[in-house]
């Protein structure tokens, strides 16, 4: 009786909803209080096909019209034949707009050497991704790994940010197109405030015209960072001490003589205290025992 009742109700539902293109068996199961499999079997018995999975629309190569996967635009042969060249424009696969090659990010994965989505679409995707919990966690891990791999860049960028906050330097428009959406490009990581302001578009051209910035490792500073970090277990404190020393003595690097002088004058240096004197003295004693 129950089976016939549901069957009759389902038949009546199909008659009243002939305009529906696709039937959702999950919703029908909830509507009639039975399982989705039960609804699926009843629809099959009634000769209904609107609940069947809709096959994906086939996609074809834009050149030879050979059938390809849903994410591709070209077959294997024509995808490799298409190389992106400077000075030409290409269609972004996201916004479908024709844009110059300078508005596409470089990629080591793509055969052409460039991404198929433009910088604006790429930035929009990143903004939305970093709003998610997974994206936030990934961003933190990536930033920390990048800072460990390129400490000189990380410190140089932090110094530029701090200089902007304190008003030591001011953000300028792009050196080439006068765009207000500009970034600080370093000439030398040892001279962190020697920068060029450039927008994303002109940045790729600028980096091709200037040598890659180099960073000369300061062994004393690196060993001092490691020593203090192991004792304090506070990486931020180590950085604050070093920046306080560089700012007070107006130097780019620190050495043993500077540390000895700072121990004597630490009360007059902003950002240092008695802990600096104690721990730095331990570092210098360790250095002297090794030499």
PyMOL commands that set and color helices and strands:
alter all, ss='L'
color gray80, all
select helices_A, chain A and resi 2-16+25-32+36-45+76-81+101-103+119-129+133-149+151-166+200-209+219-232+235-249+256-268+274-290
alter helices_A, ss='H'
color red, helices_A
select strands_A, chain A and resi 59-60+67-68+89-91+98-100+104-106+114-118+182-186+195-199
alter strands_A, ss='S'
color yellow, strands_A
deselect
rebuild
show_as cartoon
